[in-house]
Amino acid sequence: MKLDATLVVDARRLNEAGKIARAAEAVGFAGLWTPETQHNPFLPLTLAADHTADIQLGTAVAIAFARSPMVTAQIAWDLQAFSGGRFILGLGTQVKAHIERRFGMTWDPPVPKLRDYIQALRAIWQAFQTGGKLDYRGQFYNHTLMSPFFNPGPIADPSIPIYIAGVNEGLARLAGELCDGFHVHPFHSVKYINEVVRPQVAAGAAKTGRDPAQVSLTSSIFLITGPDEASIHTARAFVREQIAFYASTPTYRVVLECHGWEDVGEQLSRLAAARRWSDMGALITDDMLDVFAVTAPLDRIGRALRERYDGVLDRVGSYLPYTPGPLDEVWRQAVRDLAADRR
């Protein structure tokens, strides 16, 4: 199992991305992921690539439907070349309201549209690499023009891994069908992964004759830890609020349904609609917290993650962004513990 980290910097601190990435590589993290929330996910990875040599760099995730496949293909191609083949393109669909009202784009059924998007990307990359004719005609996307003036040309590592993110069954099947990895949402449980995600990935893989083991499952984990009881108490309160926020979204109700807690999701949705944010965390019981989060002292983080996710996930990381500093030795120990032979 690999231990990854999350890189988050705002525009005023963008120049720190390289320093953070270099520190993450020195700790031993296998990968460094950037989200697309308040800031562009690709810019920090350019600086990260410039300051590192081995660590993998990926988006977790870039919003696919906010960009043309051609735009994403070009960005990914340049990052793959600049990083020496270390880039992973992680894509997400977002939800209808954000695509239409925040990005101002058209919403279509997400699974067939993302399938089309991925196939378009690979057709474009094939044209970049070979100089051959670009003639992709899909259900939602058509790309039929690529003159030499606009073709960036071949690179040393043209096979760019594609991971997609999702919660419900359709996107998990699509990952099995077409992708190199699947980003399991941080709001998850082992039961949900084993009973929903893994069977659907396997079903998608069977559709195209693939081995489901070819699809890497990764997730960031709600991790409750700290140097003392007061810190752990604060962490529990924070995680409780985060879980309540995600559980209030109907799209994520499938995770609660695995445990018979869908009524809690309905209550949370009503509170969210009433903007009663401060009341939501109280609905997340200690039992729910234990299911959706990992609690461990600092010196047992790696062992606790391995005990929870060995044979379930291939890559794990903390939900919170990585910050270089006094906890670096804690993370080094976690890397060692996750890599240790269990025999």
C-alpha positions in Angstrom: 0.0 0.0 0.0 1.3 3.4 -0.9 1.0 6.5 1.2 0.3 9.7 -0.6 -0.1 13.4 0.4 -2.3 16.3 -0.7 -0.8 19.6 -1.9 -2.9 22.8 -1.4 -1.5 26.3 -1.9 -3.3 29.5 -2.7 -2.2 32.0 -5.4 -0.3 34.1 -2.8 1.7 31.0 -1.7 2.1 29.3 -5.1 5.9 29.7 -5.0 5.8 27.4 -1.9 4.5 24.4 -4.0 8.0 23.4 -5.0 9.3 23.5 -1.4 6.4 21.5 -0.1 6.7 18.9 -2.9 10.4 18.5 -2.2 9.8 17.9 1.4 7.0 15.4 0.6 9.4 13.5 -1.6 12.1 13.5 1.2 9.5 12.1 3.6 8.9 9.2 1.2 5.3 9.9 0.1 4.6 8.0 -3.1 2.3 10.6 -4.7 1.2 14.2 -4.3 -2.3 15.1 -5.3 -3.9 18.5 -5.9 -7.6 19.2 -5.7 -9.7 21.6 -7.7 -11.7 23.5 -5.1 -10.7 27.2 -4.7 -7.6 27.0 -7.0 -6.5 25.6 -10.2 -5.1 22.0 -9.7 -2.5 22.0 -12.5 -0.4 25.1 -11.6 1.1 23.8 -8.4 2.0 20.5 -10.0 4.2 22.4 -12.5 6.3 23.8 -9.6 6.2 20.4 -7.8 7.6 18.7 -10.9 10.4 21.2 -11.2 11.5 20.6 -7.6 11.2 16.8 -7.4 12.6 13.7 -9.2 10.6 10.6 -8.2 7.3 11.3 -6.5 4.2 10.9 -8.6 2.1 14.0 -9.2 -1.7 14.0 -9.9 -4.9 15.9 -9.8 -7.5 14.7 -7.3 -9.4 15.8 -9.0 -9.6 18.2 -12.0 -13.2 18.8 -13.1 -13.6 17.2 -16.5 -16.8 18.9 -17.7 -15.4 22.4 -16.9 -12.9 22.0 -19.8 -12.8 20.8 -23.4 -11.0 17.4 -23.7 -8.5 19.3 -26.0 -7.7 21.7 -23.2 -7.2 19.0 -20.7 -5.2 16.8 -23.1 -2.8 19.6 -23.7 -2.3 20.4 -20.1 -1.8 16.8 -19.2 0.6 16.2 -22.1 2.8 19.1 -21.0 2.8 18.0 -17.4 3.7 14.5 -18.3 6.6 15.7 -20.4 7.9 18.2 -17.9 7.6 15.7 -15.0 9.4 12.9 -16.8 6.4 10.6 -16.9 5.2 11.1 -13.3 1.9 12.7 -14.0 -1.5 11.1 -13.2 -4.6 12.8 -14.6 -7.4 12.5 -12.0 -10.8 13.6 -13.3 -14.1 14.2 -11.6 -17.6 15.0 -12.9 -18.8 17.3 -10.1 -22.6 17.7 -9.8 -25.1 19.3 -12.0 -25.6 22.5 -10.0 -21.8 23.3 -10.1 -21.3 22.4 -13.7 -24.3 24.6 -14.8 -24.3 27.4 -12.3 -20.6 27.7 -11.3 -18.8 26.7 -14.5 -21.5 27.8 -16.8 -21.3 24.6 -18.8 -23.9 22.1 -20.1 -24.8 19.1 -17.9 -25.4 15.7 -19.5 -25.6 12.2 -18.1 -22.2 11.9 -16.4 -21.2 8.3 -17.0 -21.6 8.3 -20.8 -20.2 11.8 -21.0 -17.1 11.0 -19.0 -16.6 7.8 -21.1 -16.7 9.9 -24.2 -14.3 12.4 -22.6 -11.7 9.8 -21.7 -11.9 8.2 -25.2 -11.5 11.7 -26.7 -8.4 12.4 -24.6 -6.7 9.2 -25.7 -7.5 9.9 -29.3 -6.0 13.3 -29.0 -2.9 12.0 -27.3 -2.5 9.4 -30.0 -2.5 12.2 -32.6 0.0 14.2 -30.5 2.3 11.2 -30.3 2.1 9.8 -33.9 1.2 12.9 -35.9 -1.6 10.9 -37.4 -5.0 12.2 -38.3 -7.3 13.2 -35.4 -10.7 11.9 -36.2 -12.6 11.4 -33.0 -16.4 11.4 -33.2 -18.3 10.7 -30.0 -21.6 11.1 -28.4 -20.8 14.4 -26.8 -17.3 15.4 -28.2 -15.9 15.7 -31.7 -12.3 16.4 -32.4 -11.4 16.2 -36.1 -8.8 18.9 -36.6 -5.1 18.8 -35.6 -2.7 20.6 -37.9 1.1 20.3 -37.3 1.2 23.9 -36.1 -1.0 23.0 -33.1 0.4 19.5 -32.4 3.0 19.6 -29.5 4.6 16.4 -30.9 5.7 13.1 -29.2 7.0 12.7 -25.7 9.0 10.0 -24.0 6.1 8.8 -21.8 2.9 9.1 -23.8 0.8 6.7 -21.6 -0.7 9.1 -19.1 -2.7 7.2 -16.4 -6.3 8.3 -16.0 -8.0 8.0 -12.6 -11.6 9.0 -12.1 -13.5 9.9 -9.0 -17.0 8.8 -8.0 -19.4 7.6 -5.4 -22.1 5.7 -7.1 -22.0 2.5 -9.1 -21.8 3.9 -12.7 -18.5 5.7 -12.3 -17.0 2.7 -10.5 -17.9 0.5 -13.4 -16.5 3.1 -15.8 -13.2 3.0 -13.9 -13.1 -0.8 -14.3 -13.9 -0.5 -18.0 -11.5 2.3 -19.1 -9.3 3.7 -16.3 -6.1 3.1 -14.5 -7.4 4.1 -11.1 -10.5 5.1 -9.1 -10.5 7.9 -6.5 -12.8 6.6 -3.7 -14.5 9.6 -2.0 -13.1 10.5 1.4 -16.6 9.9 2.7 -16.5 6.1 2.6 -16.4 2.9 4.7 -14.7 -0.4 4.1 -18.1 -2.0 3.8 -19.1 0.4 1.1 -15.8 -0.1 -0.8 -16.1 -3.9 -0.6 -19.8 -4.1 -1.4 -20.3 -1.3 -3.9 -17.0 0.0 -5.3 -15.0 -3.2 -5.9 -17.8 -5.3 -7.4 -18.6 -2.5 -9.8 -15.0 -2.0 -10.8 -14.8 -5.7 -11.4 -18.0 -5.6 -13.5 -16.6 -2.8 -15.7 -13.3 -4.6 -16.1 -15.1 -7.8 -17.2 -17.0 -5.8 -19.9 -13.7 -5.0 -21.6 -11.8 -8.2 -20.7 -9.5 -6.5 -18.2 -8.2 -7.7 -14.8 -9.7 -5.5 -12.1 -6.3 -5.5 -10.4 -5.2 -3.1 -13.2 -7.4 -0.4 -11.5 -5.7 1.2 -8.5 -8.1 2.2 -5.8 -7.0 5.3 -3.8 -8.6 7.6 -1.3 -7.8 10.3 1.2 -8.8 9.3 4.8 -10.4 11.1 7.6 -7.6 10.7 10.1 -8.2 11.5 13.8 -4.8 11.9 15.5 -2.7 14.3 17.5 0.0 14.6 20.1 -2.5 14.8 23.1 -6.1 14.3 24.0 -7.0 17.9 23.4 -5.7 17.7 19.9 -7.5 14.4 19.2 -10.8 15.9 20.6 -10.4 18.9 18.2 -9.7 16.5 15.3 -12.8 14.5 16.1 -15.0 17.6 16.1 -13.6 18.7 12.7 -14.0 15.3 11.1 -17.5 15.0 12.5 -18.4 18.2 10.7 -16.8 17.2 7.5 -18.7 13.8 7.5 -22.0 15.6 8.2 -21.3 18.0 5.3 -20.8 15.2 2.8 -23.5 13.0 4.3 -26.0 15.8 3.7 -25.6 15.5 -0.1 -28.1 13.1 -1.7 -25.5 12.0 -4.2 -23.5 10.4 -1.4 -26.5 8.7 0.3 -25.3 5.3 -1.0 -22.6 5.3 1.6 -25.0 5.7 4.4 -27.4 3.1 2.9 -24.7 0.4 3.3 -25.0 0.8 7.1 -28.8 1.5 7.3 -28.2 5.2 8.2 -30.1 6.8 5.3 -32.5 8.5 7.7 -29.5 10.4 9.1 -28.7 11.6 5.6 -32.3 12.8 5.1 -32.1 14.8 8.4 -28.8 16.3 7.4 -30.1 17.3 4.0 -33.0 19.2 5.8 -30.6 21.0 8.1 -28.3 21.9 5.2 -31.3 23.3 3.2 -32.2 25.4 6.3 -28.5 26.5 6.5 -28.3 25.1 10.1 -24.6 24.1 9.5 -23.7 24.2 13.2 -26.4 21.6 14.1 -25.3 19.0 11.6 -22.2 17.5 13.3 -24.3 16.4 16.3 -26.1 13.8 14.1 -22.8 12.0 13.5 -22.6 9.5 16.3 -19.4 8.0 17.7 -20.2 4.7 16.0 -20.5 6.5 12.6 -17.3 8.3 13.3 -15.5 5.1 13.9 -16.8 3.7 10.6 -15.9 6.7 8.4 -12.6 7.8 10.1 -9.4 6.2 11.4 -8.4 7.1 14.9 -4.8 6.5 15.9 -2.0 8.1 18.0 0.7 9.7 15.9 3.1 6.8 16.2 0.5 4.3 14.9 -0.9 6.1 11.9 0.7 3.8 9.3 -0.2 0.6 11.2 -3.8 1.8 11.7 -4.2 2.6 8.0 -2.8 -0.8 7.1 -5.1 -2.6 9.5 -8.1 -0.8 8.0 -7.3 -0.8 4.3 -4.9 -3.7 3.6 -6.5 -5.5 0.6 -9.1 -2.8 0.3 -7.2 0.2 -1.1 -3.9 0.4 -3.0 -3.1 4.0 -2.1 -4.1 6.1 1.0 -3.4 9.5 2.3 -4.6 12.0 4.8 -7.7 14.2 4.1 -5.8 17.2 5.3 -3.1 18.8 3.2 0.6 18.0 3.9 2.6 20.7 5.7 6.3 20.2 6.1 7.5 20.5 9.7 7.7 18.7 13.0 5.4 15.8 11.9 7.7 14.8 9.1 9.2 12.0 11.2 5.7 10.8 12.0 4.9 10.5 8.3 8.3 8.8 7.6 7.3 6.2 10.2 3.9 5.8 8.6 5.5 5.2 5.2 7.7 2.5 6.7 4.8 0.9 8.5 2.7 0.7 5.4 5.6 -0.8 3.4 6.6 -3.3 6.1 6.3 -7.0 5.4 3.4 -8.3 7.4 4.7 -11.9 7.6 
